[in-house]
Amino acid sequence: MTDFAARRMMMVDTQVRPADVTKFPIIDAMLSVPREQFVPRDQVEAAYVSENIRIAPHRVVLEPRTLGKLLDAINVKNSDLVLDIGIGYGYSSAVIASMAEAVIAVEEDASLATEAQTLLSEHGADNVLVHTGPLTDGAAQHGPYDAIIVQGSVEELPQVLIDQLKEGGRIGCVFMEGALGVVRIGYKIDGKMSWRHAFNASAPVLPGFEKETTFAL
């Protein structure tokens, strides 16, 4: 029988801590959330590898290092209302739930959203609300949010999501620029976004978050 608790410890010790993620709430959450329960059934044995886990076309569970560093950079507080975009089976929301006051978890695939709600309830993450709808729309009716986190990469961030961020709030996501990806944290100051480089990472561009191509005649 696989000792997933030991794999979880090894994941934190070999992937997360060496990436300069030292905040106790993140380490504690990643040690306590059973990642193997939040991945496709045929990927359970790969749950703790140091790479993104594919769950659907252009959709992944972010590798532990990327998620840990993203949460570290965005600095989730226990008073925060967090919008988590593209949750898949809900792993990221389960991790964030132990650090934030509440999480609104957006998933556009209805069957995935139902599965995530079940898994989150089984895990006892009662402060997570799963919202089924387009990822690009967010969940304005539950906002505005202290923090918005995107579980995948973007080429362009829809203005509708920025509009759901509180003044002084922050957004964290991977921006893909060709083959290279960089995580940036954006801060909303006087209604405008100010972006700062956090670290390099890579993930598929989420459907709907591609940059619109313009054709010049």
C-alpha positions in Angstrom: 0.0 0.0 0.0 1.4 3.4 -1.0 2.4 5.7 1.9 1.1 9.0 0.6 1.8 10.8 3.8 5.5 10.0 3.3 5.3 11.2 -0.3 3.7 14.3 0.9 6.5 15.0 3.3 9.1 14.3 0.6 7.2 16.7 -1.8 7.4 19.5 0.8 11.1 18.7 1.7 12.4 18.3 -1.8 10.2 20.6 -3.9 8.6 23.2 -1.8 11.0 24.2 1.0 14.1 24.3 -1.4 12.1 26.8 -3.5 12.4 29.3 -0.6 8.8 28.7 0.6 9.0 28.9 4.3 5.7 30.4 5.5 4.3 28.0 8.1 0.6 28.1 6.8 1.7 27.1 3.3 3.9 24.3 4.5 1.3 23.1 7.0 -1.4 23.1 4.3 0.7 21.3 1.7 1.6 18.6 4.3 -2.1 18.1 5.3 -4.0 18.2 2.0 -4.0 14.7 0.4 -3.0 15.7 -3.1 -3.6 12.2 -4.4 -7.3 12.6 -3.8 -7.5 15.7 -6.0 -6.1 14.3 -9.2 -7.6 12.0 -11.9 -7.9 8.4 -10.8 -5.3 7.3 -13.3 -2.8 9.9 -12.1 -2.8 9.0 -8.4 0.7 7.5 -8.5 1.9 10.7 -10.1 0.3 13.0 -7.5 3.6 14.0 -5.9 5.9 14.3 -8.9 7.6 17.7 -9.6 5.6 18.5 -12.7 2.1 19.7 -13.7 -0.5 17.0 -13.8 -2.8 17.1 -16.8 -6.5 16.9 -16.0 -8.0 18.0 -19.4 -6.8 19.7 -22.6 -4.9 22.9 -21.5 -5.8 22.2 -17.9 -3.4 21.0 -15.1 -2.9 20.7 -11.4 0.0 23.1 -10.9 3.2 21.4 -9.8 3.8 21.8 -6.0 6.7 24.2 -6.4 4.8 26.6 -8.5 1.7 26.6 -6.3 3.8 26.9 -3.1 5.8 29.8 -4.5 2.7 31.5 -5.9 0.9 31.3 -2.5 4.1 32.6 -0.9 4.4 35.6 -3.3 0.7 36.5 -3.0 0.8 36.2 0.8 -2.7 34.9 1.6 -3.9 36.1 5.0 -6.5 34.5 7.2 -8.8 37.5 6.7 -8.8 37.2 2.9 -11.6 36.3 0.5 -9.8 34.5 -2.3 -11.1 33.8 -5.9 -9.4 30.6 -7.2 -9.8 30.3 -11.0 -9.7 27.0 -12.8 -9.7 24.7 -9.7 -10.0 21.3 -11.5 -10.5 18.7 -8.8 -10.1 21.4 -6.1 -6.5 20.8 -4.7 -5.5 24.4 -4.8 -8.7 25.5 -3.1 -8.2 22.9 -0.3 -4.7 24.3 0.3 -5.8 28.0 0.2 -8.9 27.2 2.4 -6.6 26.5 5.4 -5.0 29.9 5.0 -7.8 32.2 4.0 -11.1 33.2 5.5 -13.1 31.9 2.5 -12.5 30.7 -1.1 -14.7 31.1 -4.1 -13.5 28.3 -6.4 -14.4 28.7 -10.1 -14.6 25.7 -12.5 -16.3 25.8 -15.9 -16.5 22.0 -16.4 -19.7 21.0 -14.6 -18.7 17.4 -13.8 -15.3 18.6 -12.5 -17.0 21.2 -10.4 -19.3 18.6 -8.9 -16.4 16.3 -8.2 -14.4 19.1 -6.6 -17.3 20.1 -4.3 -17.6 16.5 -3.1 -13.8 16.1 -2.5 -13.6 19.5 -0.7 -16.5 18.6 1.5 -14.9 15.2 2.3 -11.7 17.0 3.2 -13.6 19.3 5.5 -12.9 22.5 3.6 -16.2 24.1 4.5 -15.1 27.6 3.7 -14.9 26.9 0.0 -17.8 27.6 -2.3 -17.5 26.0 -5.8 -18.9 28.2 -8.5 -19.7 26.7 -11.9 -19.2 29.0 -14.8 -16.7 30.3 -17.4 -13.2 30.8 -15.9 -12.9 34.2 -17.7 -16.0 35.5 -15.9 -14.8 34.8 -12.3 -17.7 35.1 -9.8 -18.5 38.8 -9.4 -21.6 38.1 -7.2 -19.4 36.9 -4.4 -16.7 39.6 -4.6 -14.9 41.9 -4.5 -11.8 39.8 -3.6 -8.7 40.4 -1.5 -6.8 38.0 -3.8 -7.3 36.2 -7.1 -5.2 33.2 -8.1 -5.2 31.6 -11.5 -4.5 27.8 -11.7 -2.9 27.8 -15.1 -1.2 30.4 -17.3 -2.6 33.4 -19.2 -1.4 35.5 -22.1 -3.9 38.2 -21.3 -6.0 38.7 -18.1 -9.6 39.6 -18.7 -10.6 43.1 -17.4 -13.7 41.5 -15.8 -11.4 39.6 -13.4 -9.4 42.7 -12.5 -12.8 44.5 -11.8 -13.6 41.9 -9.2 -10.4 42.7 -7.2 -10.6 45.0 -4.2 -8.6 48.2 -4.1 -5.3 47.2 -2.6 -5.9 43.5 -3.5 -3.6 41.3 -5.6 -3.7 38.8 -8.4 -1.2 36.0 -9.0 -0.8 34.0 -12.1 1.7 32.6 -14.7 2.1 34.8 -17.8 3.2 32.8 -20.8 5.3 34.7 -23.3 6.0 32.3 -26.1 7.7 29.3 -24.5 8.7 31.2 -21.4 6.5 31.7 -18.4 6.8 34.1 -15.5 4.7 34.4 -12.4 3.7 38.0 -11.7 1.8 39.4 -8.7 -0.4 42.4 -9.6 -1.5 45.0 -7.1 -4.6 47.1 -7.6 -3.6 50.7 -6.8 -5.9 53.6 -7.5 -7.9 51.3 -9.8 -4.9 50.3 -11.9 -2.7 47.2 -11.9 0.9 47.4 -11.0 2.7 44.1 -11.8 5.9 42.7 -10.2 8.0 39.7 -11.3 7.9 36.9 -8.8 9.6 33.8 -10.4 9.7 31.7 -13.5 7.2 28.9 -14.1 5.3 27.2 -16.9 1.8 25.9 -17.5 -0.7 25.6 -20.4 -2.6 28.7 -21.3 -6.1 28.4 -19.9 -8.9 28.4 -22.6 -10.2 31.9 -23.0 -7.0 33.5 -21.6 -5.2 33.7 -24.9 -4.1 37.0 -26.3 -6.4 38.2 -29.1 -4.6 38.1 -32.4 -5.0 41.2 -34.5 -4.5 41.1 -38.3 -2.8 44.0 -40.0 -3.7 44.6 -43.6 
